[in-house]
Amino acid sequence: MSAIVYERSDRQRRRQLFPWIITFFALIFGFGGVAWGAAATSYTDQCVRTVKANGGITLDCDPITAPSPSPSTSPAPSPSPSPSPSPTPSSTPTGPVSSIRNCFGDVKNSSGPIDQARLAACGYPTLASTGVPAGTALTAYTGPLTITTAGTVIDGKTINGCLNVRAVNVTIRNSRITCTGTSELAGVYADLAPSAANLRIDRVEITCVTGKRHGIWGHGMTVTGLYVHDCENGLEVNANSVVRDSYIMSREGDSTAHGDDIQSQGGSDVLIEHNTFAGLNPITSSIISNPDNNSRWTIRRNFFSAGALTLYCPENVAGGWVVTDNRFYGPFGNWQSDPHRPAYGFTDACGGVGTWTGNYRDDTGAVVNR
């Protein structure tokens, strides 16, 4: 089953078909004329823009170089809204987590696994670094599936059912959840918890088995080291939430589904950091936002793939999003033979994002434009 899905029109998708062409010409001819007279040199668009006293401007731009980032030097932008509709980008983008290309490896179809060793070498979460830690002895969970006691801790359990969290300060860790109910909305459903839910989920595996329902649906939550798979939507992420260091692999269980690795019906102050998005087409996206009700999201150092388009930004929210140092799986098109490819392009409606820097294609290293 699917919650509200914010689909974009075919026209909007097609307009994103060749965003890299803009980058190609911009890098050849320079920005604001800074490259004229230096035919052998191209420049990045990460220029420092300084307003002069007389109203003019100066641009300080660095020559283009292949990105060679380090995981320890990634910037830490604030999720608060930018004070200016045209914020000045950093003069030195750090780029994605690694400069290695083709991080999923050579076998990338539904019958062959992603190359986990190569993904690890690229610096992204893998099946080994997420879900239940190796060697953990699990015991059967015999507690209630509806959690109403504040401070409940579930640790080291096999849970054959879907949890409904309605209390604050609940922790679920080092456990495996198999959600196969016919009426339940999610493996962990916490949207009815108090607003200050403070739900903690760490090193948990969640499967919906049949490609239906959500893995997690909630607000006020911190999710780390999650491995979620075979759900229509990996997560429904709402206000005041963090998703970090996780492996998210949604798929659609039937032809009426509209799957997303992460979707949101509304909610601000969200951090999505250092995750592997490995969903299988024909899902809709790695992340799809509400067109009107998602402010102050920070999305950084993730590996994105698949979708009609990979990242759907909010159409009607001016600024306030920070999207930086992410890697986008490419090329797009022909997703039937490679279900990790986006069908139409990488982004939709991302022109209003407050900060957009250091976002690159996995296959070529080319800049991905908003």
C-alpha positions as CSV (number, residue, x, y, z in Angstrom):
1,M,0.0,0.0,0.0
2,S,1.2,3.5,-0.6
3,A,0.7,6.8,1.2
4,I,0.1,9.9,-0.8
5,V,2.6,10.1,-3.7
6,Y,3.6,13.4,-5.2
7,E,4.1,12.5,-8.9
8,R,5.4,15.0,-11.4
9,S,4.2,15.2,-14.9
10,D,5.9,13.6,-17.9
11,R,6.6,17.1,-19.2
12,Q,8.4,17.9,-16.0
13,R,10.4,14.7,-16.2
14,R,11.4,15.2,-19.8
15,R,12.6,18.7,-19.1
16,Q,15.3,17.1,-16.9
17,L,16.5,14.7,-19.7
18,F,19.8,16.3,-20.4
19,P,20.9,18.4,-17.5
20,W,24.6,17.6,-18.1
21,I,24.6,19.5,-21.4
22,I,24.2,22.7,-19.4
23,T,27.2,21.8,-17.3
24,F,29.3,20.9,-20.4
25,F,28.9,24.2,-22.1
26,A,29.3,26.1,-18.8
27,L,32.6,24.5,-18.1
28,I,33.9,25.2,-21.6
29,F,32.9,28.8,-21.9
30,G,33.2,29.8,-18.2
31,F,30.9,31.6,-15.9
32,G,30.3,35.3,-16.1
33,G,33.2,35.5,-18.7
34,V,35.9,34.4,-16.3
35,A,37.2,31.8,-18.7
36,W,37.5,33.9,-21.8
37,G,41.1,34.4,-23.0
38,A,42.2,31.1,-21.4
39,A,41.2,28.5,-23.9
40,A,43.1,25.7,-22.3
41,T,41.5,26.1,-18.9
42,S,37.9,25.5,-17.7
43,Y,36.6,26.6,-14.4
44,T,34.2,25.1,-11.9
45,D,31.0,27.0,-10.9
46,Q,32.1,27.0,-7.3
47,C,33.1,30.6,-7.5
48,V,33.4,33.2,-4.7
49,R,31.1,36.1,-5.6
50,T,32.1,39.4,-4.0
51,V,29.9,42.5,-4.3
52,K,32.0,45.7,-4.8
53,A,31.2,49.1,-3.2
54,N,30.1,50.5,-6.6
55,G,27.6,47.7,-7.1
56,G,29.7,45.6,-9.4
57,I,30.9,42.1,-8.6
58,T,34.2,40.1,-8.7
59,L,34.4,36.3,-9.2
60,D,37.2,34.2,-7.8
61,C,37.1,30.8,-9.5
62,D,39.4,27.8,-9.3
63,P,40.5,25.7,-12.4
64,I,38.5,22.5,-12.7
65,T,40.1,19.4,-11.2
66,A,38.9,15.8,-10.8
67,P,37.2,15.5,-7.4
68,S,39.3,13.7,-4.9
69,P,37.3,14.0,-1.6
70,S,38.0,12.6,1.8
71,P,35.2,11.3,4.1
72,S,36.8,13.3,6.9
73,T,36.6,16.6,5.1
74,S,33.0,16.8,4.1
75,P,31.3,20.1,5.0
76,A,28.7,20.4,7.7
77,P,26.1,22.8,6.4
78,S,23.4,24.0,8.7
79,P,19.9,22.8,8.0
80,S,18.6,26.3,8.8
81,P,17.3,28.4,5.9
82,S,19.7,30.5,3.9
83,P,19.4,34.2,4.6
84,S,19.7,34.9,0.9
85,P,17.9,33.5,-2.1
86,S,21.2,33.4,-3.9
87,P,23.7,32.0,-1.4
88,T,27.4,32.0,-2.2
89,P,28.7,28.5,-2.7
90,S,31.9,27.2,-1.2
91,S,35.0,27.9,-3.3
92,T,36.4,24.4,-2.8
93,P,33.8,21.6,-3.2
94,T,34.7,18.4,-1.5
95,G,32.8,16.2,-3.9
96,P,31.3,12.8,-3.1
97,V,32.7,10.4,-0.6
98,S,35.2,8.9,-3.0
99,S,36.7,9.6,-6.4
100,I,36.3,5.9,-7.4
101,R,33.8,5.4,-10.3
102,N,31.2,2.6,-10.9
103,C,30.7,2.0,-7.2
104,F,27.9,-0.6,-7.7
105,G,30.4,-2.8,-9.8
106,D,29.8,-4.5,-13.1
107,V,26.7,-6.6,-12.2
108,K,23.8,-4.3,-11.7
109,N,20.6,-6.1,-12.7
110,S,17.9,-7.6,-10.6
111,S,19.4,-11.1,-10.9
112,G,22.9,-10.0,-9.8
113,P,24.0,-8.4,-6.6
114,I,25.7,-5.0,-6.1
115,D,29.4,-5.4,-5.7
116,Q,29.6,-4.8,-1.9
117,A,33.4,-4.8,-1.8
118,R,33.5,-2.1,-4.4
119,L,30.8,-0.1,-2.7
120,A,32.8,-0.3,0.6
121,A,35.9,0.9,-1.2
122,C,33.9,3.9,-2.4
123,G,33.1,4.6,1.2
124,Y,29.3,4.0,1.3
125,P,27.2,1.8,3.6
126,T,27.0,-1.9,2.6
127,L,25.0,-4.9,3.7
128,A,27.9,-5.8,6.1
129,S,27.8,-2.4,7.8
130,T,24.0,-2.1,8.2
131,G,21.3,-4.3,9.7
132,V,22.0,-6.7,12.5
133,P,25.7,-6.8,13.3
134,A,27.4,-10.1,12.4
135,G,27.6,-12.5,15.3
136,T,24.6,-11.1,17.1
137,A,22.5,-13.8,18.8
138,L,18.8,-13.0,18.3
139,T,16.0,-14.3,20.4
140,A,12.3,-14.3,19.7
141,Y,10.4,-11.1,20.7
142,T,7.4,-11.9,22.9
143,G,6.4,-8.3,23.9
144,P,3.5,-6.3,22.6
145,L,3.5,-5.1,18.9
146,T,1.9,-1.8,20.0
147,I,4.4,0.0,22.2
148,T,2.8,2.4,24.7
149,T,5.4,2.4,27.5
150,A,7.9,5.3,27.4
151,G,11.6,4.3,27.4
152,T,11.0,0.8,26.0
153,V,14.1,-0.9,24.7
154,I,14.0,-3.8,22.2
155,D,17.5,-5.2,21.7
156,G,18.7,-8.4,20.0
157,K,15.3,-9.7,18.9
158,T,13.6,-11.4,15.9
159,I,10.3,-9.7,15.5
160,N,7.7,-11.5,13.3
161,G,5.2,-8.7,13.1
162,C,4.9,-4.9,12.6
163,L,5.6,-2.6,15.4
164,N,3.3,0.4,16.3
165,V,5.2,2.8,18.5
166,R,3.0,5.3,20.4
167,A,5.4,6.3,23.2
168,V,8.4,8.5,23.6
169,N,12.0,7.5,24.0
170,V,11.6,4.1,22.4
171,T,14.8,2.3,21.2
172,I,15.0,-0.6,18.8
173,R,18.5,-2.0,18.0
174,N,20.3,-5.0,16.8
175,S,17.1,-6.7,15.7
176,R,15.3,-8.1,12.6
177,I,11.7,-7.1,11.8
178,T,9.6,-9.1,9.3
179,C,6.4,-7.2,8.6
180,T,3.9,-9.2,6.6
181,G,0.6,-8.1,8.0
182,T,-2.3,-7.3,5.7
183,S,-3.4,-4.0,7.4
184,E,-0.3,-2.7,9.0
185,L,1.3,0.4,7.5
186,A,4.9,-0.2,8.3
187,G,7.5,-2.4,9.9
188,V,7.9,0.4,12.5
189,Y,4.9,2.8,12.4
190,A,5.5,5.7,14.7
191,D,3.5,8.5,13.2
192,L,1.0,8.5,16.1
193,A,3.8,8.9,18.7
194,P,3.9,12.2,20.6
195,S,5.5,15.1,18.6
196,A,8.8,14.8,20.7
197,A,8.9,11.1,19.9
198,N,12.7,10.6,20.2
199,L,12.5,7.2,18.5
200,R,15.9,5.5,18.1
201,I,16.5,2.8,15.5
202,D,20.0,1.4,15.2
203,R,21.5,-1.6,13.3
204,V,18.0,-3.0,12.5
205,E,17.0,-5.0,9.4
206,I,13.4,-4.5,8.2
207,T,11.8,-6.5,5.4
208,C,8.2,-6.2,4.1
209,V,8.8,-9.4,2.1
210,T,6.2,-8.6,-0.7
211,G,7.2,-5.1,-1.8
212,K,4.3,-3.5,0.0
213,R,4.0,-1.2,3.0
214,H,6.7,1.1,4.5
215,G,9.8,0.0,6.3
216,I,9.6,2.9,8.8
217,W,7.0,5.7,9.1
218,G,7.6,8.3,11.7
219,H,8.8,11.7,12.9
220,G,11.2,12.8,15.7
221,M,13.3,9.8,14.9
222,T,17.0,9.0,14.5
223,V,17.7,6.0,12.2
224,T,21.3,4.7,11.9
225,G,22.7,1.6,10.3
226,L,19.3,0.5,8.9
227,Y,19.0,-2.2,6.3
228,V,15.5,-2.0,4.8
229,H,14.4,-4.0,1.8
230,D,11.4,-5.4,-0.1
231,C,9.1,-2.6,1.0
232,E,7.3,-0.3,-1.4
233,N,8.7,2.7,0.5
234,G,11.8,2.3,2.6
235,L,11.0,5.2,4.9
236,E,8.3,7.8,5.3
237,V,10.4,10.5,7.0
238,N,8.7,13.5,8.6
239,A,9.7,16.3,10.9
240,N,12.8,16.5,13.1
241,S,14.4,13.3,11.9
242,V,17.8,11.9,10.9
243,V,18.6,9.0,8.6
244,R,22.3,8.1,8.5
245,D,24.7,5.3,7.5
246,S,21.9,3.1,6.1
247,Y,21.2,0.8,3.1
248,I,17.8,1.4,1.6
249,M,16.4,-0.9,-1.1
250,S,12.7,-0.5,-1.9
251,R,10.8,-2.2,-4.7
252,E,7.3,-2.3,-5.9
253,G,5.1,-5.3,-5.1
254,D,2.5,-4.7,-7.8
255,S,1.7,-2.5,-10.8
256,T,-0.3,0.0,-8.8
257,A,2.5,0.9,-6.4
258,H,4.6,4.0,-6.5
259,G,7.7,3.1,-4.5
260,D,10.4,5.4,-3.1
261,D,13.4,4.7,-1.0
262,I,12.5,7.8,1.1
263,Q,9.3,9.8,0.8
264,S,7.8,12.6,2.9
265,Q,4.3,13.9,3.2
266,G,5.5,16.9,5.2
267,G,8.0,17.9,7.9
268,S,11.0,20.2,8.4
269,D,14.4,19.9,10.0
270,V,15.5,16.6,8.5
271,L,19.1,15.3,7.9
272,I,19.7,12.5,5.3
273,E,23.4,11.7,5.5
274,H,25.7,9.0,4.1
275,N,23.3,6.4,2.9
276,T,23.2,3.9,0.0
277,F,20.0,4.2,-2.0
278,A,19.8,0.9,-3.8
279,G,16.1,0.6,-4.8
280,L,15.0,-1.2,-7.9
281,N,13.1,0.4,-10.7
282,P,10.3,0.9,-11.5
283,I,10.3,2.8,-8.2
284,T,9.6,6.6,-8.4
285,S,12.7,8.0,-6.6
286,S,15.5,7.7,-4.1
287,I,13.9,10.7,-2.4
288,I,10.6,12.4,-3.2
289,S,9.4,15.4,-1.1
290,N,6.1,17.1,-0.6
291,P,5.8,19.9,-3.1
292,D,4.9,22.4,-0.3
293,N,5.7,21.1,3.1
294,N,9.3,20.1,3.5
295,S,11.6,22.9,4.6
296,R,15.2,22.8,6.0
297,W,16.3,19.5,4.8
298,T,20.0,18.7,4.5
299,I,21.0,15.9,2.1
300,R,24.7,15.1,1.9
301,R,27.2,12.4,1.2
302,N,24.7,9.9,-0.2
303,F,24.8,7.4,-3.1
304,F,21.6,7.8,-5.1
305,S,20.2,5.6,-7.8
306,A,17.0,4.6,-9.7
307,G,13.6,6.3,-9.9
308,A,11.7,7.9,-12.7
309,L,14.0,10.8,-11.6
310,T,16.3,10.2,-8.7
311,L,15.7,13.3,-6.5
312,Y,12.4,15.2,-6.3
313,C,12.9,18.5,-4.5
314,P,10.0,20.6,-3.2
315,E,8.5,22.6,-6.0
316,N,7.1,25.4,-3.9
317,V,9.5,25.8,-1.0
318,A,12.0,28.6,-1.7
319,G,15.5,27.8,-0.4
320,G,16.1,26.1,2.9
321,W,17.4,22.8,1.4
322,V,21.1,21.9,1.5
323,V,22.1,19.3,-1.1
324,T,25.8,18.6,-1.2
325,D,28.5,16.0,-1.9
326,N,26.1,13.3,-3.2
327,R,26.8,10.8,-6.0
328,F,24.2,10.0,-8.6
329,Y,24.2,6.6,-10.4
330,G,24.1,7.0,-14.1
331,P,23.6,7.1,-17.0
332,F,19.8,7.4,-17.2
333,G,17.5,5.5,-19.5
334,N,17.2,1.8,-20.4
335,W,16.3,1.0,-16.8
336,Q,14.8,-2.3,-17.8
337,S,18.3,-3.8,-18.3
338,D,19.8,-2.0,-15.3
339,P,17.1,-1.2,-12.7
340,H,19.4,1.1,-10.8
341,R,19.4,3.7,-13.6
342,P,16.9,6.5,-13.3
343,A,14.5,6.4,-16.2
344,Y,14.5,10.1,-17.2
345,G,17.2,12.0,-15.3
346,F,18.7,12.9,-11.9
347,T,16.6,15.8,-10.5
348,D,13.2,17.5,-10.6
349,A,12.2,20.9,-9.2
350,C,15.6,21.4,-7.5
351,G,16.1,25.0,-8.8
352,G,14.9,26.5,-5.5
353,V,17.3,24.5,-3.4
354,G,19.3,26.9,-1.2
355,T,22.7,25.3,-1.4
356,W,23.6,22.8,-4.2
357,T,27.3,21.9,-4.4
358,G,29.6,19.0,-5.0
359,N,27.0,16.6,-6.6
360,Y,28.4,14.3,-9.2
361,R,27.7,11.4,-11.5
362,D,29.0,8.0,-10.4
363,D,29.9,6.9,-14.0
364,T,31.7,10.1,-15.2
365,G,32.4,12.4,-12.3
366,A,30.5,15.2,-14.2
367,V,28.6,17.7,-12.1
368,V,24.9,17.1,-11.7
369,N,23.0,20.3,-12.0
370,R,19.9,21.0,-9.9
